[in-house]
Amino acid sequence: MRKKRNFFGMNFNVVLLGIASLINDLSSEMITPILPFFIKYLGGSEIIVGIIGGLRDSIANILKVLSGYLSDKTGKIKIFVQTGYFTSAVFKTLTAMSLTWPQLMLFSSLERTGKGMRDAPRDALLARYAKKRGKVFGFHKTLDTSGAILGSILVFLLFWIFKFEYRKIITIAAIIAFTSLIPLYFVKEKKVNNEKKLPKIGFSKFSKSLKLFLVISGLFSFSNFSYMFLILKTQQAFPEKLSSTAIPIFLYILYNIFYALFAIPVGIFYDKIGRKRIINLGYFLFSLICLGFIFAKTLPMFIFLFILYGMAYASIETNQRTYVADLSSKTTRGTALGMFYTLTGFLTLLSSIVAGILWQKINSTAPFIFGFITSSLAVILFFACAKKFKKYETMSSEESV
C-alpha cells in the first residue's frame, strides 16, 4: 500500500493547493492596487472605474454558484480548479495588452471568471483531504493571504524603486500566474461517484432568520462599492505624479497586512461573542471608513482608514458566508450559500456603478456619503433584529457541532 505524503499532519495535496493559491494571489495583488490607475491611463472615467470594479467583484461571486453546482454534479473537481487558474492567467496577459478601456473592461472582468470557476471546487477538494478542516482551511488561508501581502509589496517595489510602468507590471504578474499551474499538476484527486439529485435554487425552504440576514447583508453589499474608489480618493489627496500612485499602493499593503493580522483573532472572538456581533462590527467599521474618507486629507488619516479597512474585511468576508451556513439547514446550505453569493455579487456591482456616477456627476465625496448612509442603515437594522436571530442561531450551532 502506498504511503500517504504528509506535511505537518496535513495531506500533501493540501500543501500543493496552498502553494498554487499563494502564487496566484501574489500575481493578483500585483495588479489590484494599480488597476484603477491603468483604467484612468486608458481614458476611463470614474463611472467606468465603478463598472469595472463592480464587475470584478461580482462576477466571481456569481460564478461560484455554477462551478460549485457543476463540480458536485460531475464529481470532478481538479479540472475546474486548473481551468480557473489557467483562465485567470490568460486574461491577466490580455489585460496587460489592452490599448483601450473597453478592452480592459472585457479582459479584466473575464479574468475574474477564473476565480469564480476555481474557488468553490477548490474548497471542496481541500475538504476531501481534511481530517481537521479548521486546520486545513486556516493553513490555506495563511498561504493565500501571504501571497496577497507579497504581491502588494512587490508591486510597490517595482513601481517606486524600479519605475516600471503599469503595463509591464501586469505582464510580470501574468507570467507569475501561469506558474501557479505547476503545483496543481501534482495534486491527486480522489474519484467520487456523485449521482445524488441536487436541490433546486429557491427561497421557499429558507428560515425566516436566513431570509432576514440576506436582506441585511444585501443592504450592506449595496453600500460596499469597489476598493478602487478608496484608491482614487487617496490619489486625489496627493497630486504629485509619483506619490499619487506610490502612496495608495503603500496603503494597500497596510490593508493586506492588517486583514491578515486580524483574520485569526476575529475567529477567536467569534467563539466568545458570536458571529453576528463580529459581522455587525465589520459593517460599523466600514461606515466609519466612509465617514473618514469624507474628511480625510492627511497621510496619517489615510493610514488609519486603510488599517480600519483591513480590520473591517477581516470581520466581514469569511464570517458572512459562515453565518449563512449557520442559519441554514443541512439540506438547504449549498443553495443558501449560492443565493448569498449571487445577491452579494449583483448588489456590489450596482453599488460600484452608483458610486461612479456620484463621483463623476457630483464630486469625489458623494460616493462616501452614500456608503456611510447605506452601511449605517445596515448596522442599525442588524442591531434592531439581533433578538430575532438568537433562537435559530442556537439551534443551528448545535446542529453544526
Sequence and secondary structure as in RCSB ss.txt:
>XXXX:A:sequence
MRKKRNFFGMNFNVVLLGIASLINDLSSEMITPILPFFIKYLGGSEIIVGIIGGLRDSIANILKVLSGYLSDKTG
KIKIFVQTGYFTSAVFKTLTAMSLTWPQLMLFSSLERTGKGMRDAPRDALLARYAKKRGKVFGFHKTLDTSGAIL
GSILVFLLFWIFKFEYRKIITIAAIIAFTSLIPLYFVKEKKVNNEKKLPKIGFSKFSKSLKLFLVISGLFSFSNF
SYMFLILKTQQAFPEKLSSTAIPIFLYILYNIFYALFAIPVGIFYDKIGRKRIINLGYFLFSLICLGFIFAKTLP
MFIFLFILYGMAYASIETNQRTYVADLSSKTTRGTALGMFYTLTGFLTLLSSIVAGILWQKINSTAPFIFGFITS
SLAVILFFACAKKFKKYETMSSEESV
>XXXX:A:secstr
     EETTEEHHHHHHHHHHHHHHHHHHHHTTTHHHHHHHTT  HHHHHHHHHHHHHHHHHHHHHHHHHHHHH 
  HHHHHHHHHHHHHHHHHHHT  SHHHHHHHHHHHHHHHHHHHHHHHHHHHHT SSHHHHHHHHHHHHHHHHHH
HHHHHHHHHHTS   HHHHHHHHHHHHHHTHHHHHT                STTS HHHHHHHHHHHHHHHH  
 THHHHHHHHHH  STTHHHHHHHHHHHHHHHHHHHHHHHHHHHHHHH HHHHHHHHHHHHHHHHHHHHH  SHH
HHHHHHHHHHHHHHHHHHHHHHHHHHTS TTTHHHHHHHHHHHHHHHHHHHHHHHHHHHHHT TTHHHHHHHHHH
HHHHHHHHHTHHHHHHHHHHHHHHH 
